[in-house]
């Protein structure tokens, strides 16, 4: 295997070995703490423009299973301690190295992922480059920015997926980088799902007379999506709405809230979320670098869920407007499944039940 280097924006250089596609790649370096679910991570459109580091030391031991994909691979690079060359699973189709090569994703293995994670936790998310030769000038790395993220990953036109069995409701899913399992969860609850592009107008959506509107997860800085936010202002209060991740952030911005970038984000399948209206704490899957601040939402949104680690907003109820949103992922295909009941709440909302 050829030598490769991970060069951080602060100048630190880590020597490892190249795997996946050959070449160099620059991106925003983030870490995810999931012990499994690397397939879903690699195919989550929310990682657009990012180099993803897996904190779990062995990746790829159950291979690649295309049926479990969540979307098109959008990662800019992949960093692991060790990847499994001989996966063992009856569903496995090929290994993670082959996956990366097929999709042109540059990877590096054999680096100290624990040390790199500590650096990000202490100094915050930073840009990085996977390369064959460390650069003398860090300007390319330091000047990198993720631009037009949502437009780069969303569906073009419309895509209709019929309900499994008898149709109960029609749902319009606004795609900001949607994961496939959102559609699956709605379809198995009797919803015919029409996916539309992020720039679809409120008038076009309402003309289709949906029973509800789903705001998907997505990528990038939520505040950059000015047009999307303006359209949500027109939708709000006219149709039941359920938002996840970026959809949660955009609806908050549409109603006067603010978003802030977190030091290193929440990414992984073990994030504790507390329901402040009850006594339950749920273990959730998350992937986001921004959080909603409740200032400005008074009179419209009520804080419903908080992160048990840092107290950040994890969910908002819009009382009287038939809308609610969450920062975490109740549709997480690889689990945990603690909060999948939120899809049932959306179904009840469309059916006139609060």
URMO-V577002 format. One record per residue. N is the residue number from 1. RES is the residue in one letter. PHI is phi in whole degrees, 0 to 359 (none if undefined). Layout:
n=N res=RES phi=PHI
n=N res=RES phi=PHI
This chain:
n=1 res=X phi=none
n=2 res=X phi=279
n=3 res=X phi=292
n=4 res=X phi=216
n=5 res=X phi=227
n=6 res=X phi=253
n=7 res=X phi=251
n=8 res=X phi=274
n=9 res=X phi=297
n=10 res=X phi=270
n=11 res=X phi=99
n=12 res=X phi=293
n=13 res=X phi=237
n=14 res=X phi=241
n=15 res=X phi=269
n=16 res=X phi=212
n=17 res=X phi=236
n=18 res=X phi=281
n=19 res=X phi=214
n=20 res=X phi=75
n=21 res=X phi=290
n=22 res=X phi=280
n=23 res=X phi=125
n=24 res=X phi=244
n=25 res=X phi=206
n=26 res=X phi=246
n=27 res=X phi=191
n=28 res=X phi=275
n=29 res=X phi=274
n=30 res=X phi=228
n=31 res=X phi=241
n=32 res=X phi=233
n=33 res=X phi=259
n=34 res=X phi=297
n=35 res=X phi=279
n=36 res=X phi=218
n=37 res=X phi=86
n=38 res=X phi=295
n=39 res=X phi=295
n=40 res=X phi=295
n=41 res=X phi=296
n=42 res=X phi=294
n=43 res=X phi=247
n=44 res=X phi=275
n=45 res=X phi=300
n=46 res=X phi=296
n=47 res=X phi=269
n=48 res=X phi=305
n=49 res=X phi=79
n=50 res=X phi=245
n=51 res=X phi=268
n=52 res=X phi=260
n=53 res=X phi=253
n=54 res=X phi=267
n=55 res=X phi=285
n=56 res=X phi=292
n=57 res=X phi=286
n=58 res=X phi=240
n=59 res=X phi=241
n=60 res=X phi=102
n=61 res=X phi=288
n=62 res=X phi=247
n=63 res=X phi=74
n=64 res=X phi=248
n=65 res=X phi=233
n=66 res=X phi=296
n=67 res=X phi=298
n=68 res=X phi=266
n=69 res=X phi=298
n=70 res=X phi=254
n=71 res=X phi=165
n=72 res=X phi=280
n=73 res=X phi=293
n=74 res=X phi=237
n=75 res=X phi=292
n=76 res=X phi=270
n=77 res=X phi=187
n=78 res=X phi=221
n=79 res=X phi=236
n=80 res=X phi=222
n=81 res=X phi=286
n=82 res=X phi=209
n=83 res=X phi=245
n=84 res=X phi=273
n=85 res=X phi=278
n=86 res=X phi=233
n=87 res=X phi=297
n=88 res=X phi=230
n=89 res=X phi=193
n=90 res=X phi=293
n=91 res=X phi=265
n=92 res=X phi=297
n=93 res=X phi=252
n=94 res=X phi=192
n=95 res=X phi=265
n=96 res=X phi=292
n=97 res=X phi=297
n=98 res=X phi=296
n=99 res=X phi=303
n=100 res=X phi=296
n=101 res=X phi=298
n=102 res=X phi=300
n=103 res=X phi=255
n=104 res=X phi=68
n=105 res=X phi=263
n=106 res=X phi=281
n=107 res=X phi=233
n=108 res=X phi=220
n=109 res=X phi=230
n=110 res=X phi=80
n=111 res=X phi=261
n=112 res=X phi=278
n=113 res=X phi=293
n=114 res=X phi=293
n=115 res=X phi=295
n=116 res=X phi=296
n=117 res=X phi=298
n=118 res=X phi=300
n=119 res=X phi=298
n=120 res=X phi=295
n=121 res=X phi=296
n=122 res=X phi=276
n=123 res=X phi=255
n=124 res=X phi=97
n=125 res=X phi=303
n=126 res=X phi=218
n=127 res=X phi=283
n=128 res=X phi=205
n=129 res=X phi=220
n=130 res=X phi=264
n=131 res=X phi=210
n=132 res=X phi=273
n=133 res=X phi=223
n=134 res=X phi=299
n=135 res=X phi=283
n=136 res=X phi=281
n=137 res=X phi=250
n=138 res=X phi=269
n=139 res=X phi=298
n=140 res=X phi=300
n=141 res=X phi=290
n=142 res=X phi=292
n=143 res=X phi=268
n=144 res=X phi=295
n=145 res=X phi=222
n=146 res=X phi=274
n=147 res=X phi=238
n=148 res=X phi=51
n=149 res=X phi=297
n=150 res=X phi=297
n=151 res=X phi=299
n=152 res=X phi=282
n=153 res=X phi=242
n=154 res=X phi=280
n=155 res=X phi=293
n=156 res=X phi=256
n=157 res=X phi=75
n=158 res=X phi=242
n=159 res=X phi=221
n=160 res=X phi=252
n=161 res=X phi=239
n=162 res=X phi=290
n=163 res=X phi=297
n=164 res=X phi=282
n=165 res=X phi=84
n=166 res=X phi=288
n=167 res=X phi=286
n=168 res=X phi=252
n=169 res=X phi=217
n=170 res=X phi=251
n=171 res=X phi=240
n=172 res=X phi=261
n=173 res=X phi=258
n=174 res=X phi=277
n=175 res=X phi=268
n=176 res=X phi=255
n=177 res=X phi=130
n=178 res=X phi=294
n=179 res=X phi=273
n=180 res=X phi=302
n=181 res=X phi=288
n=182 res=X phi=298
n=183 res=X phi=296
n=184 res=X phi=299
n=185 res=X phi=296
n=186 res=X phi=288
n=187 res=X phi=297
n=188 res=X phi=286
n=189 res=X phi=259
n=190 res=X phi=88
n=191 res=X phi=254
n=192 res=X phi=273
n=193 res=X phi=251
n=194 res=X phi=252
n=195 res=X phi=274
n=196 res=X phi=232
n=197 res=X phi=294
n=198 res=X phi=296
n=199 res=X phi=265
n=200 res=X phi=293
n=201 res=X phi=282
n=202 res=X phi=299
n=203 res=X phi=298
n=204 res=X phi=297
n=205 res=X phi=294
n=206 res=X phi=293
n=207 res=X phi=296
n=208 res=X phi=280
n=209 res=X phi=51
n=210 res=X phi=287
n=211 res=X phi=282
n=212 res=X phi=197
n=213 res=X phi=238
n=214 res=X phi=254
n=215 res=X phi=258
n=216 res=X phi=279
n=217 res=X phi=293
n=218 res=X phi=184
n=219 res=X phi=225
n=220 res=X phi=85
n=221 res=X phi=283
n=222 res=X phi=301
n=223 res=X phi=293
n=224 res=X phi=287
n=225 res=X phi=271
n=226 res=X phi=299
n=227 res=X phi=296
n=228 res=X phi=298
n=229 res=X phi=298
n=230 res=X phi=296
n=231 res=X phi=290
n=232 res=X phi=293
n=233 res=X phi=300
n=234 res=X phi=282
n=235 res=X phi=283
n=236 res=X phi=303
n=237 res=X phi=89
n=238 res=X phi=257
n=239 res=X phi=200
n=240 res=X phi=302
n=241 res=X phi=229
n=242 res=X phi=231
n=243 res=X phi=241
n=244 res=X phi=235
n=245 res=X phi=57
n=246 res=X phi=298
n=247 res=X phi=301
n=248 res=X phi=299
n=249 res=X phi=292
n=250 res=X phi=294
n=251 res=X phi=292
n=252 res=X phi=296
n=253 res=X phi=295
n=254 res=X phi=293
n=255 res=X phi=248
n=256 res=X phi=98
n=257 res=X phi=282
n=258 res=X phi=230
n=259 res=X phi=236
n=260 res=X phi=230
n=261 res=X phi=279
n=262 res=X phi=280
n=263 res=X phi=300
n=264 res=X phi=220
n=265 res=X phi=74
n=266 res=X phi=239
n=267 res=X phi=219
n=268 res=X phi=149
n=269 res=X phi=249
n=270 res=X phi=221
n=271 res=X phi=268
n=272 res=X phi=279
n=273 res=X phi=234
n=274 res=X phi=258
n=275 res=X phi=276
n=276 res=X phi=284
n=277 res=X phi=269
n=278 res=X phi=215
n=279 res=X phi=243
n=280 res=X phi=275
n=281 res=X phi=239
n=282 res=X phi=257
n=283 res=X phi=266
n=284 res=X phi=231
n=285 res=X phi=266
n=286 res=X phi=220
n=287 res=X phi=200
n=288 res=X phi=203
n=289 res=X phi=246
n=290 res=X phi=235
n=291 res=X phi=225
n=292 res=X phi=273
n=293 res=X phi=256
n=294 res=X phi=285
n=295 res=X phi=303
n=296 res=X phi=101
n=297 res=X phi=264
n=298 res=X phi=302
n=299 res=X phi=90
n=300 res=X phi=236
n=301 res=X phi=254
n=302 res=X phi=240
n=303 res=X phi=298
n=304 res=X phi=244
n=305 res=X phi=236
n=306 res=X phi=229
n=307 res=X phi=286
n=308 res=X phi=289
n=309 res=X phi=275
n=310 res=X phi=236
n=311 res=X phi=77
n=312 res=X phi=288
n=313 res=X phi=294
n=314 res=X phi=238
n=315 res=X phi=183
n=316 res=X phi=226
n=317 res=X phi=258
n=318 res=X phi=258
n=319 res=X phi=298
n=320 res=X phi=86
n=321 res=X phi=241
n=322 res=X phi=54
n=323 res=X phi=212
n=324 res=X phi=206
n=325 res=X phi=218
n=326 res=X phi=224
n=327 res=X phi=277
n=328 res=X phi=273
n=329 res=X phi=245
n=330 res=X phi=290
n=331 res=X phi=267
n=332 res=X phi=310
n=333 res=X phi=295
n=334 res=X phi=272
n=335 res=X phi=90
n=336 res=X phi=289
n=337 res=X phi=253
n=338 res=X phi=304
n=339 res=X phi=249
n=340 res=X phi=297
n=341 res=X phi=295
n=342 res=X phi=294
n=343 res=X phi=293
n=344 res=X phi=294
n=345 res=X phi=298
n=346 res=X phi=295
n=347 res=X phi=299
n=348 res=X phi=297
n=349 res=X phi=297
n=350 res=X phi=292
n=351 res=X phi=273
n=352 res=X phi=91
n=353 res=X phi=260
n=354 res=X phi=272
